């Protein structure tokens, strides 16, 4: 790609990202937005938190998956190998056009660096090295790949190699690729790697700088993964994640006709997905959420939220606030004293809790002493208020004695 075309493409991607960032959140009662038109042959869009399917087309259709095969290679390597272990690169005979890390036969390189070489530049030689490191041979590693697919419930997935080259029996579906990616995202290292535009690898025979084939990483600020793929049979494939509004969405497009279409489809899907969410503030700082009686008190008590709480709610979800606080308590009660809590749920799942505090001081009925009045006005523990009151009394007493002494005749 020429510098001019790459620059124009980058500006187009940034413009799409800015358009999404400025889009107004969906409001209750407005018409639901429609999924975009997608050029890819099969695709899916999920909420990465609760795995809710937001949109899809042929999500269970099994087809060639190209280098997204390497997601399972990464899964097994992360599960089976210590990150600091150094593996010996086997002899690898690439065909023209393969993506390579550039390993030399016999070279020793760490598992951590191999994972970067696997997931960023999609190095086929890195995949072969990890396969042998895990299972001793490529054929045994493929057996482990298929066994893991069955254990994970990937019903439309089968593996014939650890790389993603076109081969009969190396297939997956958008749904299965999404499920595998969600499992991988539980690992912080995986999330870190796939969100890296470029990295320098130091453990091999020579220092290498690798660049992520996913052009959206670094060009669109809220995109944070995951893996590209391309072969003649698969077309252009991209598993991607993005985070906005405290929500992470995952999209999979398979069989796109070009890199541009692959990336545009991905941005369109994620943009649509985020339009389904809105940020709510079900609890606001200082808001009265409950009342309680005060036995022997001069009045009842209001219980207020000690702080605000925000949450993100999807169009088909509802947030609720549940208050847990006593109906009655004895006097006196000091302003700011913690009494109960408010729990915010979204579709029954707890998303946060906020302490409730006394909105004002409630004294014992009829208690009008200096100390009682000070306790209702001054902040702080009761012992501090008592000490302050006694200090005032002592100061007044000292002043009276001094005045009397001055008036006595010599």
VEXKOLBA-662657 format. One record per residue (C-alpha): residue number from 1; residue in three letters; x, y, z. Coordinates in nm, 4 decimals, m for minus. Example, Ala and Ser with C-alpha at 12.3 -4.5 7.8 and 13.67 -1.06 7.14 Angstrom:
BEGIN
{1,'Ala',{1.2300,m0.4500,0.7800}},
{2,'Ser',{1.3670,m0.1060,0.7140}},
This chain:
BEGIN
{1,'Unk',{0.0000,0.0000,0.0000}},
{2,'Unk',{0.1473,0.3398,m0.0949}},
{3,'Unk',{0.2076,0.6099,0.1652}},
{4,'Unk',{m0.0653,0.8294,0.0140}},
{5,'Unk',{m0.3264,0.5525,0.0130}},
{6,'Unk',{m0.2334,0.4499,0.3662}},
{7,'Unk',{m0.2647,0.8103,0.4843}},
{8,'Unk',{m0.6044,0.8529,0.3193}},
{9,'Unk',{m0.7230,0.5277,0.4714}},
{10,'Unk',{m0.6034,0.6334,0.8151}},
{11,'Unk',{m0.7964,0.9609,0.7936}},
{12,'Unk',{m1.1079,0.7695,0.6856}},
{13,'Unk',{m1.0793,0.5387,0.9864}},
{14,'Unk',{m1.0252,0.8296,1.2229}},
{15,'Unk',{m1.3276,1.0086,1.0788}},
{16,'Unk',{m1.5393,0.6989,1.1367}},
{17,'Unk',{m1.4152,0.6786,1.4947}},
{18,'Unk',{m1.4911,1.0460,1.5601}},
{19,'Unk',{m1.8389,1.0022,1.4164}},
{20,'Unk',{m1.9004,0.7220,1.6629}},
{21,'Unk',{m1.7573,0.9188,1.9527}},
{22,'Unk',{m1.9944,1.2093,1.8874}},
{23,'Unk',{m2.3054,0.9997,1.8319}},
{24,'Unk',{m2.5771,1.0709,2.0916}},
{25,'Unk',{m2.6701,0.7778,2.3177}},
{26,'Unk',{m2.9963,0.6012,2.2427}},
{27,'Unk',{m3.2846,0.7149,2.4595}},
{28,'Unk',{m3.5716,0.5121,2.5854}},
{29,'Unk',{m3.8729,0.5458,2.3606}},
{30,'Unk',{m3.6784,0.6228,2.0434}},
{31,'Unk',{m3.6889,0.3850,1.7510}},
{32,'Unk',{m3.4340,0.1065,1.7759}},
{33,'Unk',{m3.1460,0.1548,1.5303}},
{34,'Unk',{m3.1156,m0.1046,1.2570}},
{35,'Unk',{m2.8049,m0.3179,1.2046}},
{36,'Unk',{m2.5798,m0.1893,0.9258}},
{37,'Unk',{m2.5388,m0.3507,0.5867}},
{38,'Unk',{m2.2331,m0.5743,0.5966}},
{39,'Unk',{m2.0373,m0.6988,0.2948}},
{40,'Unk',{m1.8867,m0.9983,0.4776}},
{41,'Unk',{m2.0395,m1.3410,0.4124}},
{42,'Unk',{m2.0995,m1.4213,0.7812}},
{43,'Unk',{m2.0695,m1.2127,1.0967}},
{44,'Unk',{m2.1705,m1.1655,1.4583}},
{45,'Unk',{m2.1737,m0.8879,1.7210}},
{46,'Unk',{m2.1708,m0.9654,2.0951}},
{47,'Unk',{m2.1550,m0.7913,2.4312}},
{48,'Unk',{m1.8287,m0.9226,2.5761}},
{49,'Unk',{m1.9602,m0.8995,2.9340}},
{50,'Unk',{m2.2846,m1.0980,2.9253}},
{51,'Unk',{m2.2329,m1.2521,2.5764}},
{52,'Unk',{m2.5664,m1.1144,2.4569}},
{53,'Unk',{m2.5969,m1.1387,2.0790}},
{54,'Unk',{m2.6677,m0.7919,1.9418}},
{55,'Unk',{m2.6789,m0.8796,1.5713}},
{56,'Unk',{m2.5690,m1.1606,1.3405}},
{57,'Unk',{m2.5846,m1.3071,0.9923}},
{58,'Unk',{m2.5137,m1.6791,0.9424}},
{59,'Unk',{m2.3317,m1.6899,1.2784}},
{60,'Unk',{m2.3187,m2.0718,1.2844}},
{61,'Unk',{m2.1989,m2.1096,0.9279}},
{62,'Unk',{m1.8675,m2.2962,0.9171}},
{63,'Unk',{m1.6135,m2.1666,0.6679}},
{64,'Unk',{m1.2381,m2.1231,0.6189}},
{65,'Unk',{m1.0991,m1.9056,0.8988}},
{66,'Unk',{m0.7444,m1.8258,0.7781}},
{67,'Unk',{m0.5080,m1.6996,1.0501}},
{68,'Unk',{m0.7770,m1.6682,1.3142}},
{69,'Unk',{m0.6787,m2.0356,1.3529}},
{70,'Unk',{m0.3921,m1.8940,1.5580}},
{71,'Unk',{m0.6347,m1.7979,1.8343}},
{72,'Unk',{m0.6511,m2.1652,1.9308}},
{73,'Unk',{m0.2729,m2.1932,1.8970}},
{74,'Unk',{m0.2433,m1.9044,2.1422}},
{75,'Unk',{m0.5039,m2.0597,2.3721}},
{76,'Unk',{m0.3080,m2.3852,2.4071}},
{77,'Unk',{0.0283,m2.2113,2.4387}},
{78,'Unk',{m0.1021,m1.9865,2.7175}},
{79,'Unk',{m0.2550,m2.2859,2.8908}},
{80,'Unk',{0.0398,m2.5248,2.8611}},
{81,'Unk',{0.3661,m2.3288,2.8483}},
{82,'Unk',{0.5548,m2.1031,3.0937}},
{83,'Unk',{0.5935,m1.7603,2.9385}},
{84,'Unk',{0.9682,m1.7405,3.0067}},
{85,'Unk',{1.0480,m2.0837,2.8642}},
{86,'Unk',{1.2648,m2.0667,2.5530}},
{87,'Unk',{1.1609,m2.2945,2.2685}},
{88,'Unk',{1.3805,m2.4170,1.9861}},
{89,'Unk',{1.2485,m2.3136,1.6452}},
{90,'Unk',{1.2066,m2.6156,1.4134}},
{91,'Unk',{1.2966,m2.5987,1.0466}},
{92,'Unk',{1.0080,m2.4344,0.8601}},
{93,'Unk',{0.9572,m2.4342,0.4832}},
{94,'Unk',{0.7233,m2.1487,0.3898}},
{95,'Unk',{0.5369,m2.1115,0.0662}},
{96,'Unk',{0.5498,m1.7751,m0.1146}},
{97,'Unk',{0.3422,m1.5056,0.0513}},
{98,'Unk',{0.3269,m1.6543,0.4014}},
{99,'Unk',{0.3431,m1.4258,0.7061}},
{100,'Unk',{0.6591,m1.5025,0.9014}},
{101,'Unk',{0.8378,m1.3950,1.2159}},
{102,'Unk',{1.1663,m1.4856,1.0455}},
{103,'Unk',{1.2893,m1.7553,1.2845}},
{104,'Unk',{1.6018,m1.9534,1.2046}},
{105,'Unk',{1.6088,m2.3292,1.2620}},
{106,'Unk',{1.7559,m2.3979,1.6069}},
{107,'Unk',{1.6986,m2.0442,1.7313}},
{108,'Unk',{1.5847,m2.0213,2.0940}},
{109,'Unk',{1.3084,m1.7720,2.1714}},
{110,'Unk',{1.0721,m1.7213,2.4646}},
{111,'Unk',{0.7079,m1.8260,2.4643}},
{112,'Unk',{0.6105,m1.4662,2.5447}},
{113,'Unk',{0.7895,m1.3328,2.2352}},
{114,'Unk',{0.6479,m1.6138,2.0232}},
{115,'Unk',{0.2975,m1.5102,2.1271}},
{116,'Unk',{0.3673,m1.1552,2.0121}},
{117,'Unk',{0.5082,m1.2936,1.6871}},
{118,'Unk',{0.2038,m1.5159,1.6487}},
{119,'Unk',{m0.0672,m1.2565,1.7126}},
{120,'Unk',{0.0779,m0.9329,1.5723}},
{121,'Unk',{0.2527,m1.0148,1.2392}},
{122,'Unk',{0.0734,m1.3545,1.2300}},
{123,'Unk',{0.4003,m1.5453,1.1994}},
{124,'Unk',{0.3419,m1.8965,1.0694}},
{125,'Unk',{0.6866,m2.0054,1.1895}},
{126,'Unk',{0.5944,m1.8802,1.5384}},
{127,'Unk',{0.2807,m2.0972,1.5255}},
{128,'Unk',{0.4847,m2.4024,1.4218}},
{129,'Unk',{0.7351,m2.3420,1.7037}},
{130,'Unk',{0.4598,m2.3140,1.9658}},
{131,'Unk',{0.2888,m2.6259,1.8309}},
{132,'Unk',{0.6029,m2.8356,1.8687}},
{133,'Unk',{0.6713,m2.6786,2.2088}},
{134,'Unk',{0.3281,m2.7766,2.3399}},
{135,'Unk',{0.2819,m3.1218,2.1895}},
{136,'Unk',{0.6145,m3.2356,2.0469}},
{137,'Unk',{0.4885,m3.2387,1.6883}},
{138,'Unk',{0.2453,m3.0512,1.4672}},
{139,'Unk',{0.0168,m3.3534,1.4213}},
{140,'Unk',{m0.0190,m3.4109,1.7956}},
{141,'Unk',{m0.0787,m3.0391,1.8462}},
{142,'Unk',{m0.3639,m3.0453,1.5920}},
{143,'Unk',{m0.5180,m3.3311,1.7914}},
{144,'Unk',{m0.4998,m3.1111,2.1019}},
{145,'Unk',{m0.6564,m2.8214,1.9117}},
{146,'Unk',{m0.9570,m3.0322,1.8171}},
{147,'Unk',{m0.9865,m3.1746,2.1659}},
{148,'Unk',{m0.9865,m2.8236,2.3127}},
{149,'Unk',{m1.2503,m2.7142,2.0589}},
{150,'Unk',{m1.4813,m2.9913,2.1788}},
{151,'Unk',{m1.4181,m2.9033,2.5442}},
{152,'Unk',{m1.5033,m2.5388,2.4753}},
{153,'Unk',{m1.8231,m2.6276,2.2900}},
{154,'Unk',{m1.7012,m2.4995,1.9524}},
{155,'Unk',{m1.9352,m2.7197,1.7515}},
{156,'Unk',{m1.8664,m2.5676,1.4099}},
{157,'Unk',{m1.4891,m2.5664,1.4436}},
{158,'Unk',{m1.2236,m2.8148,1.3323}},
{159,'Unk',{m0.8503,m2.7791,1.2837}},
{160,'Unk',{m0.6123,m2.9284,1.0286}},
{161,'Unk',{m0.3068,m2.7134,1.1080}},
{162,'Unk',{m0.1980,m2.4610,1.3740}},
{163,'Unk',{m0.1458,m2.1827,1.1206}},
{164,'Unk',{m0.4605,m2.1230,0.9177}},
{165,'Unk',{m0.3456,m2.2243,0.5695}},
{166,'Unk',{m0.6285,m2.3383,0.3433}},
{167,'Unk',{m0.6765,m2.7072,0.4102}},
{168,'Unk',{m0.9810,m2.9295,0.4231}},
{169,'Unk',{m1.1092,m2.9518,0.7791}},
{170,'Unk',{m0.9714,m2.6156,0.8955}},
{171,'Unk',{m1.2973,m2.4285,0.9507}},
{172,'Unk',{m1.4873,m2.2265,1.2070}},
{173,'Unk',{m1.7930,m2.0024,1.2419}},
{174,'Unk',{m1.8399,m1.6443,1.3652}},
{175,'Unk',{m2.0058,m1.7732,1.6800}},
{176,'Unk',{m1.7223,m2.0137,1.7609}},
{177,'Unk',{m1.4489,m1.7577,1.6941}},
{178,'Unk',{m1.6296,m1.5158,1.9226}},
{179,'Unk',{m1.6625,m1.7753,2.1993}},
{180,'Unk',{m1.2940,m1.8679,2.1800}},
{181,'Unk',{m1.1904,m1.5015,2.1862}},
{182,'Unk',{m1.4045,m1.4289,2.4909}},
{183,'Unk',{m1.2310,m1.7142,2.6699}},
{184,'Unk',{m0.8888,m1.5833,2.5679}},
{185,'Unk',{m0.9763,m1.2313,2.6852}},
{186,'Unk',{m0.9871,m1.3570,3.0427}},
{187,'Unk',{m0.6067,m1.3482,3.0322}},
{188,'Unk',{m0.4504,m1.0068,3.0844}},
{189,'Unk',{m0.1479,m1.0948,2.8696}},
{190,'Unk',{m0.3655,m1.1826,2.5725}},
{191,'Unk',{m0.5561,m0.8531,2.6028}},
{192,'Unk',{m0.2265,m0.6679,2.6261}},
{193,'Unk',{m0.0736,m0.8370,2.3201}},
{194,'Unk',{m0.3663,m0.7903,2.0835}},
{195,'Unk',{m0.3962,m0.4233,2.1844}},
{196,'Unk',{m0.0329,m0.3527,2.0872}},
{197,'Unk',{0.0392,m0.1712,1.7558}},
{198,'Unk',{0.4040,m0.2813,1.7517}},
{199,'Unk',{0.6502,m0.4528,1.9826}},
{200,'Unk',{1.0214,m0.5233,2.0080}},
{201,'Unk',{1.1196,m0.8866,2.0728}},
{202,'Unk',{1.4564,m0.9390,2.2417}},
{203,'Unk',{1.4812,m1.3072,2.3347}},
{204,'Unk',{1.5663,m1.4577,1.9947}},
{205,'Unk',{1.8913,m1.4702,1.8012}},
{206,'Unk',{1.8411,m1.1045,1.7131}},
{207,'Unk',{1.6193,m0.8152,1.8148}},
{208,'Unk',{1.2989,m0.7918,1.6092}},
{209,'Unk',{1.0307,m0.5253,1.5814}},
{210,'Unk',{0.6917,m0.6653,1.4873}},
{211,'Unk',{0.3882,m0.4700,1.3635}},
{212,'Unk',{0.0252,m0.5610,1.4211}},
{213,'Unk',{m0.1576,m0.6637,1.1016}},
{214,'Unk',{m0.4777,m0.5260,1.2548}},
{215,'Unk',{m0.4589,m0.1688,1.1196}},
{216,'Unk',{m0.7418,m0.0548,1.3467}},
{217,'Unk',{m0.5143,m0.0893,1.6503}},
{218,'Unk',{m0.3570,0.2494,1.7021}},
{219,'Unk',{m0.5702,0.4165,1.4335}},
{220,'Unk',{m0.9030,0.3999,1.6194}},
{221,'Unk',{m0.8517,0.4788,1.9902}},
{222,'Unk',{m1.1268,0.2560,2.1287}},
{223,'Unk',{m1.0388,m0.0564,1.9250}},
{224,'Unk',{m0.8370,m0.2967,2.1440}},
{225,'Unk',{m0.8049,m0.6283,1.9550}},
{226,'Unk',{m0.7956,m0.8948,1.8228}},
{227,'Unk',{m0.6790,m1.0908,1.5119}},
{228,'Unk',{m0.6836,m1.0689,1.1330}},
{229,'Unk',{m0.6746,m1.3422,0.8718}},
{230,'Unk',{m0.6666,m1.3885,0.4964}},
{231,'Unk',{m0.6454,m1.6759,0.2488}},
{232,'Unk',{m0.7940,m1.7297,m0.0941}},
{233,'Unk',{m1.0629,m1.9611,0.0475}},
{234,'Unk',{m1.1412,m1.7562,0.3584}},
{235,'Unk',{m1.1336,m1.4073,0.2140}},
{236,'Unk',{m1.0638,m1.1336,0.4691}},
{237,'Unk',{m1.1418,m1.2166,0.8323}},
{238,'Unk',{m1.1274,m1.0013,1.1443}},
{239,'Unk',{m1.2127,m1.0707,1.5039}},
{240,'Unk',{m1.2219,m0.7323,1.6802}},
{241,'Unk',{m1.3041,m0.5795,2.0167}},
{242,'Unk',{m1.3758,m0.2210,2.1141}},
{243,'Unk',{m1.4537,m0.0465,2.4419}},
{244,'Unk',{m1.6722,0.2621,2.4944}},
{245,'Unk',{m1.9278,0.3706,2.7538}},
{246,'Unk',{m1.7711,0.1166,2.9938}},
{247,'Unk',{m1.8823,m0.1573,2.7555}},
{248,'Unk',{m1.6683,m0.3944,2.5500}},
{249,'Unk',{m1.8176,m0.5349,2.2300}},
{250,'Unk',{m1.6810,m0.8125,2.0115}},
{251,'Unk',{m1.7381,m0.8500,1.6387}},
{252,'Unk',{m1.6404,m1.1214,1.3918}},
{253,'Unk',{m1.6544,m1.0735,1.0158}},
{254,'Unk',{m1.5695,m1.3637,0.7823}},
{255,'Unk',{m1.5415,m1.3615,0.4050}},
{256,'Unk',{m1.5088,m0.9863,0.3501}},
{257,'Unk',{m1.4011,m0.8950,m0.0054}},
{258,'Unk',{m1.1101,m0.6640,0.0890}},
{259,'Unk',{m0.9124,m0.5185,0.3792}},
{260,'Unk',{m1.1093,m0.1948,0.3490}},
{261,'Unk',{m1.4417,m0.3797,0.3536}},
{262,'Unk',{m1.3263,m0.5925,0.6479}},
{263,'Unk',{m1.2359,m0.2842,0.8534}},
{264,'Unk',{m1.5406,m0.0832,0.7466}},
{265,'Unk',{m1.7697,m0.3751,0.8348}},
{266,'Unk',{m1.6061,m0.4022,1.1759}},
{267,'Unk',{m1.6394,m0.0311,1.2537}},
{268,'Unk',{m1.9998,m0.0263,1.1335}},
{269,'Unk',{m2.0926,m0.3222,1.3534}},
{270,'Unk',{m1.9271,m0.1801,1.6627}},
{271,'Unk',{m2.0762,0.1637,1.5996}},
{272,'Unk',{m2.4212,0.0071,1.5764}},
{273,'Unk',{m2.3596,m0.1923,1.8939}},
{274,'Unk',{m2.2574,0.1075,2.1008}},
{275,'Unk',{m2.5664,0.2975,1.9844}},
{276,'Unk',{m2.7722,0.0441,2.1817}},
{277,'Unk',{m2.6255,0.1600,2.5144}},
{278,'Unk',{m2.6746,0.4643,2.7326}},
{279,'Unk',{m2.5089,0.5841,3.0537}},
{280,'Unk',{m2.7478,0.6305,3.3456}},
{281,'Unk',{m2.7001,0.7753,3.6949}},
{282,'Unk',{m2.9610,0.5901,3.9031}},
{283,'Unk',{m2.8141,0.7275,4.2285}},
{284,'Unk',{m2.7014,1.0880,4.2765}},
{285,'Unk',{m2.4875,1.2202,4.5594}},
{286,'Unk',{m2.7013,1.3764,4.8350}},
{287,'Unk',{m3.0263,1.2355,4.6934}},
{288,'Unk',{m3.2750,1.1276,4.9625}},
{289,'Unk',{m3.3490,0.7583,4.9044}},
{290,'Unk',{m3.5268,0.6613,5.2291}},
{291,'Unk',{m3.6677,0.7868,5.5594}},
{292,'Unk',{m3.6447,0.6366,5.9063}},
{293,'Unk',{m3.8198,0.7052,6.2338}},
{294,'Unk',{m3.6060,0.8102,6.5322}},
{295,'Unk',{m3.7218,0.6858,6.8725}},
{296,'Unk',{m3.7133,0.9703,7.1303}},
{297,'Unk',{m3.5886,1.2013,6.8574}},
{298,'Unk',{m3.7064,1.5529,6.7820}},
{299,'Unk',{m3.7953,1.4547,6.4220}},
{300,'Unk',{m3.7675,1.1801,6.1604}},
{301,'Unk',{m3.4532,1.1161,5.9605}},
{302,'Unk',{m3.3790,1.1386,5.5861}},
{303,'Unk',{m3.1205,0.8966,5.4457}},
{304,'Unk',{m2.9176,1.0276,5.1530}},
{305,'Unk',{m2.6734,0.8728,4.9053}},
{306,'Unk',{m2.3129,0.9359,5.0085}},
{307,'Unk',{m2.1974,0.9495,4.6441}},
{308,'Unk',{m2.3224,0.9141,4.2879}},
{309,'Unk',{m2.3195,0.5905,4.0911}},
{310,'Unk',{m2.3254,0.5602,3.7112}},
{311,'Unk',{m2.3913,0.2500,3.5061}},
{312,'Unk',{m2.4272,0.1603,3.1407}},
{313,'Unk',{m2.7589,0.0126,3.0330}},
{314,'Unk',{m2.8469,m0.1560,2.7057}},
{315,'Unk',{m3.1700,m0.0659,2.5304}},
{316,'Unk',{m3.3353,m0.3911,2.6382}},
{317,'Unk',{m3.2247,m0.3603,3.0029}},
{318,'Unk',{m3.3565,m0.1790,3.3120}},
{319,'Unk',{m3.1721,m0.0468,3.6147}},
{320,'Unk',{m3.3235,m0.0580,3.9627}},
{321,'Unk',{m3.2282,0.0765,4.3052}},
{322,'Unk',{m3.2893,m0.1334,4.6164}},
{323,'Unk',{m3.2570,0.0305,4.9589}},
{324,'Unk',{m3.1543,m0.1652,5.2685}},
{325,'Unk',{m3.1917,0.0518,5.5808}},
{326,'Unk',{m3.3603,0.0320,5.9239}},
{327,'Unk',{m3.7125,0.1689,5.9550}},
{328,'Unk',{m3.6391,0.3072,6.3004}},
{329,'Unk',{m3.3347,0.3804,6.5164}},
{330,'Unk',{m3.2697,0.5482,6.8530}},
{331,'Unk',{m3.1725,0.9109,6.9045}},
{332,'Unk',{m2.9383,1.0837,6.8848}},
{333,'Unk',{m2.8164,1.0476,6.5228}},
{334,'Unk',{m2.5269,1.2506,6.3890}},
{335,'Unk',{m2.5290,1.4044,6.0442}},
{336,'Unk',{m2.3173,1.1927,5.8043}},
{337,'Unk',{m2.3511,0.8773,6.0135}},
{338,'Unk',{m2.3610,0.5717,5.7874}},
{339,'Unk',{m2.6994,0.4011,5.8005}},
{340,'Unk',{m2.7838,0.1396,5.5362}},
{341,'Unk',{m2.6989,0.1140,5.1675}},
{342,'Unk',{m2.8473,0.1348,4.8181}},
{343,'Unk',{m2.7810,m0.1429,4.5677}},
{344,'Unk',{m2.8083,m0.0793,4.1938}},
{345,'Unk',{m2.8936,m0.3720,3.9676}},
{346,'Unk',{m2.9282,m0.4077,3.5914}},
{347,'Unk',{m3.1615,m0.6903,3.4942}},
{348,'Unk',{m3.1156,m0.8372,3.8411}},
{349,'Unk',{m2.7341,m0.8314,3.8324}},
{350,'Unk',{m2.5665,m0.6110,4.0920}},
{351,'Unk',{m2.3525,m0.3366,3.9376}},
{352,'Unk',{m2.2725,m0.1285,4.2457}},
{353,'Unk',{m2.3507,m0.0242,4.6008}},
{354,'Unk',{m2.3625,0.3170,4.7691}},
{355,'Unk',{m2.3660,0.3802,5.1472}},
{356,'Unk',{m2.6594,0.5788,5.2844}},
{357,'Unk',{m2.5903,0.8452,5.5479}},
{358,'Unk',{m2.7962,1.0616,5.7803}},
{359,'Unk',{m2.8833,1.3829,5.5966}},
{360,'Unk',{m2.8869,1.5867,5.9218}},
{361,'Unk',{m2.8489,1.5481,6.2969}},
{362,'Unk',{m3.1467,1.4354,6.5044}},
{363,'Unk',{m3.1179,1.5147,6.8771}},
{364,'Unk',{m3.3012,1.3607,7.1680}},
{365,'Unk',{m3.6343,1.5392,7.2044}},
{366,'Unk',{m3.6040,1.8275,7.4578}},
{367,'Unk',{m3.2237,1.8212,7.4725}},
{368,'Unk',{m3.1368,2.1919,7.4352}},
{369,'Unk',{m2.8104,2.2125,7.6243}},
{370,'Unk',{m2.5075,2.3894,7.4800}},
{371,'Unk',{m2.3482,2.0548,7.4041}},
{372,'Unk',{m2.6625,1.9218,7.2306}},
{373,'Unk',{m2.6911,2.2359,7.0175}},
{374,'Unk',{m2.3224,2.2230,6.9260}},
{375,'Unk',{m2.3585,1.8572,6.8373}},
{376,'Unk',{m2.6269,1.9469,6.5841}},
{377,'Unk',{m2.4194,2.2178,6.4212}},
{378,'Unk',{m2.0543,2.1124,6.4399}},
{379,'Unk',{m1.9258,1.8208,6.2373}},
{380,'Unk',{m1.7215,1.5391,6.3867}},
{381,'Unk',{m1.7568,1.2686,6.6542}},
{382,'Unk',{m1.9568,1.3401,6.9674}},
{383,'Unk',{m1.6424,1.3297,7.1855}},
{384,'Unk',{m1.4882,1.6133,6.9866}},
{385,'Unk',{m1.8065,1.8215,7.0163}},
{386,'Unk',{m1.8127,1.7632,7.3956}},
{387,'Unk',{m1.4479,1.8681,7.4279}},
{388,'Unk',{m1.5108,2.1870,7.2317}},
{389,'Unk',{m1.8102,2.2746,7.4473}},
{390,'Unk',{m1.6144,2.2166,7.7689}},
{391,'Unk',{m1.3289,2.4307,7.6347}},
{392,'Unk',{m1.5770,2.7151,7.5736}},
{393,'Unk',{m1.7146,2.6831,7.9276}},
{394,'Unk',{m1.3628,2.6795,8.0734}},
{395,'Unk',{m1.2614,2.9859,7.8748}},
{396,'Unk',{m1.5683,3.1762,7.9941}},
{397,'Unk',{m1.4961,3.0795,8.3556}},
{398,'Unk',{m1.1359,3.1934,8.3345}},
{399,'Unk',{m1.2464,3.5252,8.1879}},
{400,'Unk',{m1.4917,3.5866,8.4742}},
{401,'Unk',{m1.2301,3.5125,8.7392}},
{402,'Unk',{m0.9809,3.7467,8.5738}},
{403,'Unk',{m1.2373,4.0292,8.5610}},
{404,'Unk',{m1.3170,3.9925,8.9312}},
{405,'Unk',{m0.9497,3.9970,9.0171}},
{406,'Unk',{m0.8937,4.3198,8.8289}},
{407,'Unk',{m1.1752,4.4911,9.0223}},
{408,'Unk',{m1.0441,4.4004,9.3698}},
{409,'Unk',{m0.8807,4.6974,9.5542}},
{410,'Unk',{m0.5073,4.6895,9.6258}},
